[in-house]
Amino acid sequence: MNLIDQTLFIRQQAELFLVDTCTIRHHNGYSVIDGEYAESFTDLASIPCRVINKSGKVLGNYDSQQKELQYLTNTENLMLQLPFSTDINTKDKVILNSTTYDVVHVPVKHSLMGAFIIGIEKQK
């Protein structure tokens, strides 16, 4: 079995663990409505996915001293495994358990990549 065949086998096995479901909202661009920019999205079909890890963290305003709570922003970061054939970019959004997340990281696809894992984030 050559390296490409092994990679295809690993991809096939990795997709057996996609036990959750999410919806990709593909970014279509911007339009101007009543003088304001509005983003346009198209919901693609629900696809299988898997939440890999979940963490909450607090980001501070690093340009100044943290003196008040208003300088803090809570974020929820998730890693999400998707089928390798998924077309997604960092302008898209993901709906997972009725919550919309921004796509913050999409790796470059490589012919020897086994699992396709993206980073998503929810601002609180």
Buried (B, 14 or more C-beta within 10 A) or exposed (E): EEEEEEBBEBBEEBBEEBEBEBBBBBBEEEEEEEEEEEEEBEEBEEBBBBBBEEEEEEEEEEEEEEEEEEBEEEBBBBBBBBBBEBEBEEBBBBBBEEEEBBBEEBEEEEEEBBBBBBBBBBEE
